[in-house]
Structure formats: C-alpha cells, structure tokens
Amino acid sequence: LGAFAQHAVLAAAARKRELTQLRDVVTQYEALFQAAPVLINAFGPEGRCTLWNDACERRFGWSEAEIKAYQDPLTLFYPDPHIRARVIDSVGPQPSRTFREWHPRTRTGETLSVLWSNVRLPDGRVVNIGMDMTESRRTEAALARMARVDSLTGCWNRAEILKRVEDRLAAARRGESGLNTALMLDLDYFKQVNDRYGHLGGDTALRHFCDQLRACLREGDSIGRLGGEEFLVLLADTDVEVAHAICARLRLALRQHPVDIDGEAVALSVSGGIARFAEGDASASDVLRRADFALYQAKRAGRDCAVEYRV
C-alpha cells in the first residue's frame, strides 16, 4: 500500500511537471504568434476571425477584439465581392501553400500588397501567413518610373514618349484610337540663357517652362523631353485646333510669368511644330519628321509661334 501511494505521488508530480512544461510551450508559442514579424490570421467557415496577431493589428489598424466582432470582416479588406470570392476560394478545402499576392485595404483606406500563404492545421483549420510587400512594390514602381522619367524636368524621357507615340499608332491601326496630334516644342534662344546664366540657370528655365506647359495641357496629354530644350507633347484623341490653342496659352503664360534666375526676371518664348498622325505612318519617326519640319518653319517665321505641317 505504501509503495502504491509513493508511486501515485510520483506520478502526480510527473504529470504536474509535464503540465507546467506544456503551459510553458503554449506560452512560448503564443508569444511567437503575437510577436512574429509576419501577418498571421485565420477565419472560420462562417467568416468570423479566429486568429489575429499583433502584426495584423499594426498593419491593418483593427484590434483583435474589433476584428472578431465583425460578422464578415473580409468585407473590410476586400470590398469588391468578386475579389472577395476569389480570396475565399483560395482558402477552401484544398488551400494553396504557395504564396499569392493580394491587395487588401487597411482601416485608413490604404491598399496593401501582401503575399499570402495558407496552411491547413491538423484540426482542419486554415491559417493565413502573409508578408507585407507594400514598400517593396512601391520602391519597384518608383525605380521603374525613374527609368522612364527625365530627372531634370519630371517629364517622360525620350524613350518613353516615343514608346507612347508608337502605342497610339498601334491603337490607331487596330481602330481603337481617334485623332492624335504631335506637338514639338523648342525654347527660343535657349543658348543665350545658358551663356548668360550658366547651366544651372538654364536648368531653372527648363523646369519653369515645363511647369507652365503642364498647366496648359489636359489630363491624359503626355510630355516628353527629346533632348536639350526640345520637347514633344502627345495629344491623344484630338485634332490640330487643340494643339494651336495649347501653344497660344503657353506663349501667353511664358510672357505673363517670367522665370526668376538669380533674382532676375527672364521672359521665355517657344516655337512649336504641329503634326497630325497620318494613316500611313509606319513608326514614330514618321510623325516626328513632320513635326520637326513644322517646327523648322516656325523658327524661320520668326519664332514665338506655332506652325502646322501641311502637305
């Protein structure tokens, strides 16, 4: 009887140690779950949230208590019902463990880029593990944009504006585009500005010119710097009358708003060559050749004017 009692006491002590160890493990895993630098959550079959770690709270803006109180919290992240349906399908009976990019919204309305993977637990529940790629995607987009933008003026660079002309030509050949017009612009006597104020003064003049030009354009028009003080404006779905009107507004704006270079007000002027896209244009070079010829005619006519190319 004594031996049996001793064995029972030892067994109870062992079970107590095992229970303590189990509690320690649970505590450690719970701390890991909350402190993990990845997004971890889970939703039951009825749509309610069952897991929501601290990273989710920080990134999405809703506390665990708030998110669990919502009947269908997925509507907060994916307002579009079609996208929400695809999200639900991705965590269905056979969830994919490969990472897939989704774009949930935060409490403030910010759209994120998150790589989600779905892991099925032994009890059948699916846990979603996400990596926030928003800043990386923004950096990638910024770098991609930098490769297409002129660093001095913020306009599209030569390669990008010519690509846009090619795209409009291709759309026109497919019958998907209306009238298109190219406007080539060149600052008059720009060499004199550089000679008098130096290249930094010339850079100031170029930026000022582009600011004035943007204010004269419509949404959807594209400006590209071809090089030096020469620019190309792509006017989509419009005819030459709009190009003439833009040139008139631009020349007036440059007269009314001279550029400040080292405390001196310098009035700029610009010459323009206007060319319609033609049915037989094979490439952007065909359009630019006509616009350049019209620009040459404007220079010969005394500058500070716009000339339309005519056959």
C-alpha positions, 0 to 999 in steps of 0.5 A: 500500500505504501509503495502504491501511494509513493508511486501515485505521488510520483506520478502526480508530480510527473504529470504536474511537471509535464503540465507546467512544461506544456503551459510553458510551450503554449506560452512560448508559442503564443508569444511567437504568434503575437510577436512574429514579424509576419501577418498571421490570421485565420477565419472560420467557415462562417467568416468570423476571425479566429486568429489575429496577431499583433502584426495584423493589428499594426498593419491593418489598424483593427484590434483583435477584439474589433476584428472578431466582432465583425460578422464578415470582416473580409468585407473590410479588406476586400470590398469588391465581392468578386475579389472577395470570392476569389480570396475565399476560394483560395482558402477552401478545402484544398488551400494553396501553400504557395504564396499569392499576392493580394491587395487588401485595404487597411482601416485608413483606406490604404491598399496593401500588397501582401503575399499570402500563404495558407496552411491547413492545421491538423484540426482542419483549420486554415491559417493565413501567413502573409508578408507585407510587400507594400514598400517593396512594390512601391520602391519597384514602381518608383525605380521603374518610373525613374527609368522612364522619367527625365530627372531634370524636368519630371517629364517622360524621357525620350524613350518613353514618349516615343514608346507612347507615340508608337502605342497610339499608332498601334491603337490607331491601326487596330481602330481603337484610337481617334485623332492624335496630334504631335506637338514639338516644342523648342525654347527660343534662344535657349543658348543665350540663357545658358551663356548668360546664366550658366547651366544651372540657370538654364536648368531653372528655365527648363523646369519653369517652362515645363511647369507652365506647359503642364498647366496648359495641357489636359489630363491624359496629354503626355510630355516628353523631353527629346533632348536639350530644350526640345520637347514633344507633347502627345495629344491623344484623341484630338485634332490640330485646333487643340494643339494651336490653342495649347501653344497660344496659352503657353506663349501667353503664360511664358510672357505673363510669368517670367522665370526668376534666375538669380533674382532676375526676371527672364521672359521665355518664348517657344516655337512649336511644330504641329503634326497630325498622325497620318494613316500611313505612318509606319513608326514614330519617326514618321510623325516626328519628321513632320513635326520637326519640319513644322517646327523648322518653319516656325523658327524661320517665321520668326519664332514665338509661334506655332506652325502646322505641317501641311502637305 
